[in-house]
Amino acid sequence: MNELIIRLSDAERAELADLADATGHRPEEVGLGAVRAHLRAERQRVGEAAGRLAARHAALLKRLGE
């Protein structure tokens, strides 16, 4: 497993610690969950944009593929 260091302000660190404590998780677990949720959302957003572009330019893409 890889390690990533993220620098947080004192206020952000305190907020993360409070959220972790309130949810019964470690701060690292809360951070990892947030990163995973963001990656899922971005993957979906980019996929939808790619789908719209492909549909909009379907004729051109078909010609390029010939």
Phi, psi and omega in degrees: 000141180271158179245141178229131178257126178240125180274126179243150172290166178301320180294318179294318179297318179295319179295318178297316179297319179296316180295317179299315180296318182292330182262357179075027179239167174278151178306323179298322179292320179295316179298315180297319177298320179294318178296315180297318179296319179295317179298318178299313182296318180292321178299317179294315181298315180293320178298318179294319178296318178297321178297317178296317179296318180297319179293317182295327184246030184302317182297316179296316180297323178296315179297320179294330181280349182278000000 
